[in-house]
Amino acid sequence: MSEEKVLIFADGASKGNPGRGGWGALISYDGEVVELGGSEAHTTNNRMELSAALSALEYVAKLDAKSIVVHTDSSYVINGITKWVAGWQRSGWLTKEKKPVLNRDLWERLAGAVENIKSKGAKIHWQHVGGHVGVAGNERVDEIASSMAEEGGAVLFVGKRADYAHEIENISHNAEKASERSKSKSRSRAKAYSYISRVDGVVLVHKSWAECEARVKGKMARFKKATSAQEEAAIIKEFS
């Protein structure tokens, strides 16, 4: 059995880039919802974004779907599969700068999954959604991915859509969260006063991002930029 449209939400996360990572996906079809998730000990955010979309499509390939809508907040995934992959394949998996394409193994598998689905007469639509702006399906897979990136993992749902707690058919965003996201982006562009990191319970203050990055890279760590002395003190208190 299958319905005309299969809905997919996919997301990835990494604690450090590279660092421990996780991915999450949910698939809605025939009145059912299946959540998927996985993790890697040392990976990147882009690899986790790719793994989420790939795993979802490999699962859907087993269904007799007519139309598939993949929702992701990763422009990297959408641009790669819709614009870049064909050129990479023609060039022997080299970029325009004649350098090897990063994450080629996952791109090859994703391209293969897409072709396999299309060969059965199904159409795949790639839909970009804003991250952290209250889109229910995206928020849920972000939660799965983040949980998978932690040691504890996540509890995954498999069951009837009527019993599912998230309104995945509605992709409208929450205006308040979208505003918060916009403010966060503006803040990320603001000049840094300092950077604070927490590794193995020890909190340090750094005057440059390079110094902070060198400490946290590849580790289970927390780090945040402060834009003032007051904010620096608040972050130190939070991390402590």
C-alpha positions in Angstrom: 0.0 0.0 0.0 1.1 3.6 -0.6 -0.3 7.0 -0.9 0.3 9.6 -3.6 2.6 11.7 -1.5 5.4 10.7 1.0 6.6 13.5 3.3 10.2 13.5 4.6 11.9 15.7 7.0 15.7 15.3 7.4 18.4 17.1 9.5 21.9 16.6 10.8 24.0 17.9 13.7 27.5 17.7 15.0 29.0 18.7 18.4 32.1 20.3 17.0 32.8 20.3 13.2 34.3 17.8 13.1 33.1 16.1 16.2 30.5 13.6 17.4 27.5 13.9 15.1 23.9 12.6 14.7 21.2 12.7 12.1 17.5 12.4 12.2 14.7 11.8 9.7 11.0 11.2 9.7 8.9 9.6 6.9 5.1 10.0 6.7 3.2 7.6 4.4 -0.1 5.7 4.3 -1.2 7.1 7.7 2.1 5.9 9.2 5.1 7.7 10.6 8.6 6.2 10.9 11.5 8.1 12.6 15.1 7.2 11.7 18.3 8.2 13.4 22.0 7.5 13.6 25.3 8.8 14.9 29.0 8.8 14.2 31.8 9.4 16.7 33.8 11.7 14.4 32.1 13.5 11.6 30.9 16.8 10.2 27.6 18.6 10.0 27.4 18.3 6.2 27.9 14.5 6.4 25.1 14.2 8.9 22.8 16.4 6.8 23.6 14.1 3.8 23.2 10.9 5.9 19.7 12.0 7.0 18.4 12.6 3.5 20.1 9.5 2.1 18.8 7.2 4.8 15.2 8.5 4.4 15.3 8.0 0.6 16.8 4.6 0.9 13.9 3.7 3.2 11.3 5.2 0.8 12.8 3.3 -2.1 11.1 0.2 -0.7 7.7 1.9 -0.9 5.5 2.2 -4.0 5.5 6.0 -3.8 4.4 8.4 -6.6 5.5 11.7 -5.1 8.1 12.4 -2.5 8.7 15.7 -0.8 12.0 16.1 1.1 12.1 18.9 3.6 15.6 20.0 4.8 17.2 23.2 6.1 20.4 22.3 4.3 21.1 24.3 1.2 24.2 22.2 0.8 22.1 19.1 0.3 19.5 20.7 -2.0 22.1 22.5 -4.2 24.3 19.4 -4.3 21.6 17.0 -5.5 19.8 19.4 -7.8 22.6 21.4 -9.3 26.1 20.1 -8.6 26.0 16.3 -8.7 25.6 15.9 -12.5 28.7 18.1 -13.1 30.7 16.2 -10.5 29.8 12.9 -12.2 30.9 14.3 -15.6 34.2 15.6 -14.2 35.2 12.4 -12.4 34.1 13.8 -9.0 36.3 16.9 -9.2 35.2 20.4 -8.4 35.7 23.4 -10.7 39.0 24.0 -8.9 40.0 20.4 -9.8 39.9 19.3 -6.2 38.2 16.0 -5.0 34.6 16.5 -4.1 34.1 16.3 -0.3 31.8 13.6 1.0 31.9 11.8 -2.4 30.9 8.5 -0.9 27.6 9.9 0.4 26.9 12.0 -2.7 27.3 8.9 -4.9 24.9 6.9 -2.7 22.4 9.8 -2.6 22.5 10.2 -6.4 22.0 6.5 -6.7 19.0 6.5 -4.4 17.4 9.4 -6.3 17.9 7.6 -9.7 16.5 4.3 -8.2 13.4 6.1 -7.1 12.9 8.0 -10.3 13.3 4.8 -12.3 10.2 3.5 -10.7 8.2 6.6 -12.0 8.2 8.6 -8.7 9.0 12.3 -8.5 11.1 13.8 -5.8 10.6 17.4 -4.7 13.2 19.2 -2.6 11.8 21.8 -0.2 14.0 24.1 1.8 12.6 25.0 5.2 14.1 27.5 7.7 15.9 25.9 10.6 14.8 26.7 14.2 11.8 28.7 13.1 9.1 26.5 14.5 8.4 24.2 11.5 7.1 21.1 13.4 8.7 18.4 11.3 12.0 20.2 11.1 12.1 20.9 14.8 11.5 17.2 15.5 14.3 15.9 13.2 16.6 18.5 14.7 15.8 17.1 18.1 16.5 13.6 16.9 19.8 14.6 15.3 21.0 16.6 18.4 20.0 13.7 20.7 21.8 11.2 18.5 24.9 13.4 18.6 24.9 12.9 22.4 25.9 9.7 24.0 22.3 8.8 25.0 20.7 8.8 21.6 16.9 9.3 21.0 13.7 7.3 21.3 12.3 6.9 17.8 8.6 6.8 16.9 7.1 4.2 14.6 3.4 4.1 14.4 0.1 5.7 13.3 0.2 9.3 12.2 -2.9 9.9 14.3 -0.8 9.1 17.3 2.1 11.3 16.3 2.6 14.4 18.4 3.9 16.6 15.7 1.8 18.4 13.0 4.2 17.6 10.1 1.7 18.6 7.4 1.9 22.2 8.4 5.2 23.8 7.3 4.3 27.3 8.3 6.8 28.8 10.7 6.4 30.4 14.1 6.8 34.2 13.6 8.3 34.6 17.1 10.9 31.9 16.5 11.7 33.3 13.1 12.3 36.7 14.7 14.6 35.1 17.3 16.5 33.3 14.5 16.9 36.6 12.6 18.2 38.3 15.8 20.6 35.4 16.3 22.0 35.8 12.8 22.5 39.5 13.4 24.3 38.7 16.6 26.5 36.2 14.9 27.8 39.1 12.7 28.4 41.4 15.6 32.0 42.1 16.7 33.2 39.6 19.4 34.3 40.8 22.8 35.6 37.3 23.6 34.8 33.6 23.2 34.1 31.3 26.1 34.7 27.5 26.0 33.9 24.6 28.3 35.9 21.4 27.9 35.9 18.6 30.5 34.2 20.9 32.9 36.9 23.6 32.6 35.8 27.1 31.4 38.3 29.3 29.6 38.0 32.8 28.0 39.6 33.4 24.6 40.2 36.7 22.9 40.1 35.2 19.4 38.0 32.6 17.6 41.1 30.8 16.4 42.2 30.3 20.0 38.7 29.0 21.0 38.4 26.8 18.0 41.8 25.2 18.6 40.6 24.2 22.1 37.1 22.8 21.2 37.7 21.3 17.7 36.9 17.6 17.7 35.9 17.5 21.3 32.7 17.3 23.3 32.6 20.9 24.2 30.5 24.0 24.6 31.5 27.4 23.3 29.8 30.8 22.7 30.7 34.3 21.6 30.3 37.2 23.9 29.7 40.7 22.6 30.3 42.6 25.8 31.9 42.2 29.2 28.5 41.7 30.8 27.6 38.9 28.3 31.0 37.3 28.9 30.3 37.1 32.7 26.8 35.7 32.0 28.1 33.0 29.8 30.9 32.1 32.2 28.2 31.7 34.9 26.0 29.6 32.5 28.9 27.3 31.6 29.9 26.9 35.2 
